[in-house]
Every structure is written in structure tokens, then in C-alpha cells.
Amino acid sequence: MPSYVTTADINQDNQTDIIIIDSENSFIHILPGYGNGTFSNLTTFVNDKGTQSFSSAIIDLNNDNQLDIVIVNYGADDILILSGYSQSSSVIPIQYSI
């Protein structure tokens, strides 16, 4: 069940994409947009089970000119950073305890 939704041009194609956090199932979904109201195939990343992801931010954290997705996890008291999402979908997940 989706618990948080945000939008950004995460794959740098000048089209708005949808980022969906599903806290109940520990999933992060990305729907790349085509710019005409339709979307490409859903890409899903699995967050650690037992976490409750409830917020996110989209920002270029490492100055590589690609937006990163920062997710706050309540159950694990950490944050998850999905760095490097681009058209090739090569993502590097990094977790930091807080």
C-alpha cells in the first residue's frame, strides 16, 4: 500500500517521474514518465524488511549531476540512499544509521 508519493525527473529525460514508497511491504517504486500522462514499466527496489519508510527527499547528494533518492526508515532508525538512478537503472543503495 503506497504511503508516500513524490515526483521528480529522476532519470534525467526531462519528463516527470513518480516515486512511490510502500511502507507496508518495504518497497520503493519508480514510474518513469513519458511526458504525455503515461508511464514506463515500474521499477521496484526492496528496502530492508522490518523498516517503515515514511518520507523521502530527492536531491543530488554527491554532485554527480544525477538525482539521488533519500528515504527515512522508522523501524530501523536509518536512512536509505538510492544513488545513481538513471536511464540504465544502475542504482547503488547505501544505508546510514541515525
C-alpha positions in Angstrom: 0.0 0.0 0.0 1.6 3.3 -1.0 2.3 5.6 1.9 4.2 8.4 0.3 4.5 9.8 -3.2 6.7 12.4 -4.7 7.7 13.4 -8.2 11.0 14.4 -9.9 12.9 13.9 -13.2 14.9 11.1 -11.6 16.2 9.6 -14.8 17.1 12.9 -16.4 15.0 12.7 -19.6 13.2 16.0 -18.9 10.0 14.1 -18.0 8.4 13.9 -14.6 8.7 10.5 -12.9 6.7 9.2 -9.9 8.5 7.8 -6.8 6.2 5.7 -4.5 7.1 4.5 -1.1 5.2 1.4 0.1 5.9 1.2 3.8 3.8 -1.9 4.4 5.8 -4.1 2.0 9.2 -2.2 2.2 9.2 -1.3 -1.5 10.3 1.8 -3.3 8.7 2.1 -6.7 9.7 4.3 -9.6 7.4 5.0 -12.6 9.3 6.8 -15.3 7.1 9.3 -17.2 6.8 9.8 -20.9 5.5 13.4 -20.5 2.1 12.6 -22.0 0.3 11.3 -19.0 1.6 7.7 -19.4 4.4 5.9 -17.7 7.0 3.2 -18.5 7.3 -0.1 -16.6 7.5 0.1 -12.8 11.0 -0.4 -11.3 10.9 -1.7 -7.7 13.6 -1.6 -5.1 13.3 -3.7 -1.9 14.0 -1.9 1.4 15.1 -4.0 4.4 12.1 -5.9 5.9 11.0 -4.6 9.2 11.5 -1.0 8.2 8.8 1.6 7.8 9.8 4.0 5.1 7.7 7.1 5.6 9.4 10.0 3.9 11.8 10.8 1.1 13.8 13.6 -0.5 15.1 14.0 -4.0 18.5 15.8 -4.3 21.9 15.4 -5.9 23.9 14.5 -2.8 27.2 13.5 -4.3 27.5 16.2 -7.1 27.4 13.7 -9.9 24.6 15.6 -11.7 22.2 12.7 -11.0 19.3 13.0 -8.5 19.5 10.7 -5.5 16.5 9.4 -3.5 16.8 9.7 0.3 14.4 7.6 2.3 13.8 7.8 6.0 13.3 4.4 7.7 11.4 4.4 11.0 11.7 0.8 12.1 15.5 0.6 11.5 16.4 4.1 12.6 18.3 4.7 9.4 18.2 6.3 6.0 18.5 4.6 2.7 20.0 6.5 -0.3 19.4 5.2 -3.8 22.2 6.9 -5.7 22.7 6.8 -9.4 19.3 6.1 -10.8 19.5 6.9 -14.5 18.1 5.6 -17.7 20.3 2.5 -17.2 18.8 2.0 -13.7 22.2 1.3 -12.2 21.4 2.1 -8.5 23.8 1.9 -5.6 21.8 1.6 -2.3 23.6 2.9 0.8 22.2 2.8 4.3 23.3 5.0 7.2 22.3 4.5 10.8 20.9 7.6 12.6 
